[in-house]
Each structure stands twice: as structure tokens, then as C-alpha cells.
Amino acid sequence: PTLFSVTGNTCMRAAPAGKRPTETAERNPKKPRASDSKRRVDRTALEAAVTEAEARSLPIAGDDWLESCSRALRSAGRWEWRSRGGPWTPYDRDASEAIEAAMADGGKASVSVAATRRHDIDFSRMQFSCSSGASGPLRHHQTTAEVDEIALLQFWLQYAEVEEGQDCLVGPSILKLFEDLDIDASSDVRALIFANECRCSKFGRVSRTEFLAGCISLAASNLDELRIALQRCLKLFDDDPAVAKRYYHFAFRYSLDPPSKVLQLDVAKALWSIFLSPRWGLAEKWLAFVEEKCSKAVTQDQWHLLYDFAMQTQTVDDLQAHDEAAGWPTLIDEFVEWVKT
């Protein structure tokens, strides 16, 4: 299976009701207004690009494009948390959107940060707490990227097509983009990194706002800049297990076939080959075990905890200390027994 579908049809938001708590610029940088991106825009160049879009029957108007850039700039920001003086850690897209929605409604938020852990958010103090007793500050980290709306529009026009009345990237156009980036969509983790940075919500489809958010987040406004940015992300993926884990978690959610909440086994195996084979000494044994013994789809709990298990067990000898009472999914316990016998 490829990371993006070729044949399929398709591949932060509101301000709070009241004012945000007074904070330092670092913890709550000012969010740009919708009109900010309209400054310094070469209207002649914009009109020329819009004319090209019209010639291709793409539904893009000048002011509409500028508003899309502003919306993408806002969504490129992220909510982050920090505990015990550690590094700032970003919430995933779903958690960030839940926090934004709760703040807009003036309510409280409780968001998942791991398979068995949740953060309760106190907006009045901009703090989180969880049942384990851990707590710490919360912030919204707004990107400070400069946005070149004309360059982004010209970049978009190289690949965009129309589906259901909207300009977007779908199977063939996505694969053309990846081909130009020298990315094999069937096996290159950069395809998933790109989807993650765009915060894609639908497998095999990239909306205009998602594409813009990804390019703004990666500080890329053309093909060469995007290629360099994705290579930089790949190095982080290779060097930092925490970054790899974040992309690994995203891959599960992104690769689901709604309304199903479990991942089909053939898709899971393809993704495990990409994520685990380079960094887990037992990856080939795991894939052989799954091929021989597993016939059911993979749950989110199994998916998430397997990564933690893999980072703790690099050799067969490491499995000797495995504790079945430690709360690992049954599938992992069965794998350990299968290797031992």
C-alpha cells in the first residue's frame, strides 16, 4: 500500500469568548489578524496568478487566496506543554483543536497526550495537570514565518486540481508533487512527514489550507525550499526518537479508513517497515510474527505502545526480562512468547 491513494477520490481557529490571560510574548505571542497577509502584496502579480488559475478553471480569487494564507498562518501555530523544566512538547493536531475549541467556548479541556494519559487544562492559569500529579505551563506557539502569498500561489498552481468544486491535491497531483521532490510515496517517510506538517485530515487529499499551513510551517514557498525542508525533517526523524514517535502516532490516525477506528493489517505492516525497521533490532521478527500469527486489524493502543516497547527491546536478550503483568497489549505478550519458543 502507498502512503497516498492513487485511485481514491480523495487522498486554530476561533478566538476565545473573553480575553486570554496576560502572558509574556513567549508564552502567548500575538496571533496575526486576517488582514495581515494583505500587506505588502503585489496586486499586479496576484491578479496575474489569479488569471492563470481562472484559465485552468481553479476556483481561486485574489482576496480569497489572501484569506486562505492568513487562516493557514494561524493554523500553523501549535499548543505546547512543559513539565519539570523539560522541553516544550507540542500537542498533536486533535488535542490542539480540542484546546482551541474549549477556549473559544469558554469551557475546560481534557485532552489525550498518550494512550493512558490525559491533560486537564486550566485556561485561567495557562496550566495543565494530569492524574499522575504532573503539571506545568501551557502556551500557544505562533509561527513567525514570513508569508510570500504570490510565491505560494504560483507553487500551488503547479499541482492543484479541482475536486467537488474545490481546488486541492488528490492522488495523481500528490504523486506528481512527490515525484518532483524525489519521494517514493510507497516507502519514503517524508511523504508522511509532509502530511503531518500539513495537518492533513483525509488520506490521499491535501486541501488548500492544509497545503499552505504545511508550507508556512516548513518555511517553503517553492519546490526547492520544500525539498530542503523535508530533508531537514528527515534528519530530525532519524536523530530524535521523540520526533519519530510524533510522526509514528500521526501515521495511525492519518491512515485510518473512516469510520473505522482500527488500522488494516496490510497498511500497518507497510508503516511498521518504514518506521520500525531502521531503528528496532527486532523489527524483522515482529513483521514475521504478524505475518504468521496476526489476522486482526490494529488498535490505537497496540500501535502506540508497540513503539514504546520497541525502544526498550533491541535484542532477543532484552525480551528475557519481559513482564506480562506490566500492562502491555496481549499482542506484544504473544510476540515475546513466539520469539522465545
ZIFEN-V7261 format. One record per helix or strand of 3 or more residues. SS is the DSSP state (helix for helix, strand for strand). FROM is the first residue (numbers start at 1). TO is the last residue. Records with the same first field share a line. If there is no record, write none. Layout:
# ZIFEN-V7261
SS->FROM-TO + FROM-TO
This chain:
# ZIFEN-V7261
helix->36-38 + 43-55 + 62-75 + 93-105 + 149-157 + 171-180 + 189-198 + 208-217 + 223-239 + 241-255 + 265-275 + 283-293 + 300-312 + 316-321 + 324-326 + 330-340
strand->78-81 + 109-114 + 117-122 + 127-129 + 135-141 + 161-163 + 166-169 + 205-207
